C-alpha cells in the first residue's frame, strides 16, 4: 500500500520537525498568547464542535442507527483539531493518522467502508477548522463546513444506489431445478422468501436428500451480502 506508506512517512517527518522546533523554541523567549488568539481558538473550537455534532448526531446516527462509532468520531475530530491548532504539525501528520487507522482496520475489528468515510470527514472538518486562514473573515471556513455537511447529507441519504445482494438457499424442490423451469423456481422462491429475486443459480444438487444449494440474486438499498438464508434440510 504505497499511498498509506507515503502518508505515514509524512506523519513521521512532521513529528520529527515538531520535536526539533519544540527544543529550539524552548531556549528562546516566546511572547504569550494575546486575548485575540484565545478568542480565535475558542471560536474555531465552537464552530468545529457544532459541525461535528451536526455530522454525527443529526446526519450519521439518524441514517445508520449505530452507536458504536459515535464516541470515536467525536474524539477523533476533537483530537485532530487540538493537535493542529496548538502545535506546528503539518496536515501530513493528520493524514498519517488516518493511514494508521486504515492499517489498524485490517489488524483489529473490521470497520465498515462507510464508517471509514465518516472518519475521513471528521478528519477534514478538524483540519479545515484548525488551519483555515481567517485574515479576511470567517466566511470561507463557514462555507467549507456547510458544504461538507450538505454534501455528506445528500450523498448518504438522498443519493443511494441499489445493491445486488446474493443469498445461498437450501432448496428442496428439485423438480424445479431443470433449466426450462428456472422462471417457475424463481417465482416460487420469491413467494417463499418475500425477496425481489431476479435470477437464481444452482450451486450443487444432492439427489440423496432431494435438495439443492441455490444462489438467489435480488436488488436492495442496503448491502446484505454478509447475511445468509438457509432453508430446511429435512
N, C-alpha and C positions, 0 to 999 in steps of 0.2 A: 504494500500500500504506500507508494511513493508520496502521495499528497499528504497523508497523515504523518509520515516521517518528516516531511518538509515543515509542517506546522509545528511538530514537536521540537524541531531544531530551532525554529524561530522563537518558540517559548523559552528554550534554554538560553539563547543569546540575549533575550530581553531580561531574563532573571539575572544573568551574569552582569549586564550593563547596570541593572538596578543595584546590585551589590557593590559594584565599583563606585557608582555615583553616591551611594549612601556613605561609604567610608571616606570619600573625598570631601563630601559636604559636611561631614561631622566635625572636621577640623576647622572649618570656617564658620564664621558667624552668619546666620541666616536671619533675615527680617521676619518678624512674627506676622502671622496672617491678619489682614485687616478685617474690619467688620463687613465690608462688601464681599470679601471672599467667603466668609461664613454664611452670609445671606445667600450668595450664589450656590454654595454647596447644598444648603438646606432646600433651596428652591428646586435644584436639579433632582435631589433625592425625592422630594414630594411629587414631582412630575413622573419620575421613574416608578414610584410606588403606585401611583394612580394608574399608570399604563399597564404595569404587570398585574395589578388587581383586575382590571378590565379584561385583560387577555386570559387570565387563568380562571377567575371566578365567574365572569359573565360570558366568555366565549367558549373556553375549553370545557369546563365542567358541565354546563347545560347540554352540550352536544354528546360528550363521551361518558358522563356519569362515572368517572374513575377518580377516586380519591387517592390512589396510591402515589401519584406524582405531584400532587398539589404542593406539599411541603418542599419537595426537591426543586420544583420550578421557582418558587419564591426565593428560597435560599440561594440557588444558583445565580439568579438575576441580581440579587442584592450584593452578593459577594463580588461578582464581576464589577458592578457599579462602584463599590467601595475601593476595590483594588485599582481601578482605572482613574478614580477621582483623587485619591490621596497619595498615589505613588507615580513614578515616571515609567510605569510599564507601558510597552507598546501594544497596539492592537494584536500583533502576532502572538503575544502571550495569551490573550483571551482565546484566540483560535487554537492555540496549542492545548489549552484546557479542554476545548471541545473535542479535539482529536484524541486526547487522553480518555475522555469519557466514551468516545466512539470505540476505542480499543477495549475498554472495560466492558462494553456491551457484549463482546464476544467471549469474555472471561467469566462473567457473572450471570445473573438472571437476565434473560434477553429483554431488551427494551424495544417495544414496537416501533416501527418506522415512523409512524405519525407522531409519537411522543418524542422521538429524536428530532423531528421537525420543530416541535414546540420548544425543545431545548435550544435549538439554533435561534428561534425567535426571541427567547429570553436573553440569550447572549447578545443579539443585535440591539435589543432595547437598552440593555445595560451599557453597551458601547456608545450608542447614539446619545443617550442622556448624560454620559460622563465626559465624552470627548467633543461634543458639538461646540463650535465657536459661536459665541453669542455677542460678538462685538457690535453687530448691527441689530440686535434684538433676539427675542426668544422664538420668533415665528418659525424659523427654519426647523428648529428642534421639535416644536409642537406639531408642525405639519408632517414631519417624518414619523412621529409617534402615531398620529391619526391615520396616516397612510398605511403603516404596518398593521394596525389593528383592523382597519376596514378590509384590507386585502386578505388578512387571515380569516375574518368572518365570512367573506364572500367565498373564498376557496374551500373552506371546511364545511360550511353549512349549505350554501346555495349552489355551488358548482360541484356536484358529486356524480361520478361516472359509475356505471354498474359493473359488478364483478361477475365473471363466470366461475361459479363455485362447482366443486365436484364432491360427491359423496360415494362411498362404497357401500353397497347394499347386498345382503344375502337374500337372494330371491328364490322362492320355492316353486314358482310356476314355470317349470322347464318346458311346458308345452308351448310357451310363447317366445322361446329363445331363437326360433328359426328366423332368418333374415326377412322373409316375407311377412312375418308377424311383428316386426320391430315396432311399428307405429302402435299396434294394439298393446304391446308391452309397455310402451311409454305412457299411453293413456291410463293403463292400469296402475302404473307407478305414480302418476300424477294424482289419481283419485285416492290412493292409499297413503301417500306421504303429504299431500297438500302443497307440494313444491311445483313451481312452474317449469317442469323439466322439458327441455327442447331436444335432447339427444341422449342416447344411452349406449354404452359399450360393454360387451361381455368379456370379463377377465378370465374366469375359469368356470368349468362345468363339472359337477360331481354327480354322476348318474347313480352312484351307490346310495346317496342320500337325497337324490332328486332336488338338488339346489344348484344355484349358480351365483358367482360373485359378479356383480354388475356395477359399473361406474355410471352414475347419472350426473348430468350437467344441467345447471339452471342459472339464470341471471338474478342477481340481488344487489342491493345498495352496499351491503357490508360484505367483507371478505370472510367467509365461513369455512375456508378450506382446511382449517385446523381441527374442525369438528367432524365427528363420524356418525353414521347412522347404520345400525345393524339390525336386521330382522330376525325372525325366529329361525333357529336351525333345525327345529324338530318338524 
